Amino acid sequence: MNWLSKTALILVIIGAINWLLVGVFQWDLVTTLFGGDTLRSSSGLSRIIYTLVGIAGVYSISFLFENNKVR
């Protein structure tokens, strides 16, 4: 995996983890770091979707450490 792909994947993972925090705790890490309203009120369905996106992001961390050999 080249540096641009790794950088993009890291940004996607950070975004997904932020959505996980929004889904589980209704707390936005990015706005905490850069200013804004840190608490978000969301419907139950949107919180489930945010949580699923966050779990997918946590799972994607494993892609950073895969060996990309051509078979």
N, C-alpha and C positions, 0 to 999 in steps of 0.2 A: 504494500500500500504506500503510495507516495505521500509527501508532506501535505499536499493540498487536500487529499482525501482524508487523511488523519485529522487535519484541522477542521474540516467540515463535519466529520463525525463527532469530534469533541464538542463543537458548538451545538450540534443536534442533541447530544447527550445532556449538555447543560440545560438546554431549553426543556427537554423532557423531564429532567429532575425538577426544574422549576414548576412545571405543570403538576408533577406528583405532589409537590408541597402545596400547591393551590388546591388540588383535589382532596388531599387528606386533611390539611390544616387550615385551608382558606388563607394562606399566607404566601405572598409573592416575594421571593428572594431578590429578583432583579430590581423591583422598585424599592426594596429596602436598601440595596447598594447604591442606586442611582437617583433616588428621590421619587416621591409620589405616595399614593395611598396604598399601604402594604396589605390591608385586609380586603378580600374580595368576597362578596356575597354571590353565591351561585346556586342554581337549582340542583337537586339531587342527581338528575341525569347527567348534567354537565360535569359534576364532580366525579361521577363514575368514569366518564370519558377522559377527563384530565388524569385521573389515577391510572387508567389503562395505558395512556400515552406515556406516563412516567415510568410505569413498570417496563414498557418496551424500551425506554431509554436506558434504564438500568441494565436490562438484558444486553443492549447493544454495546455496553462497555467491553464485553467479551470479544467483540469484533476487532478491537484495537490490538489484541494480543494473539490473534490467529496467525498462523503461518500461511501465507498466500502462495503456496507452491502450485505450479501448473501440473496437472496429472496427465 
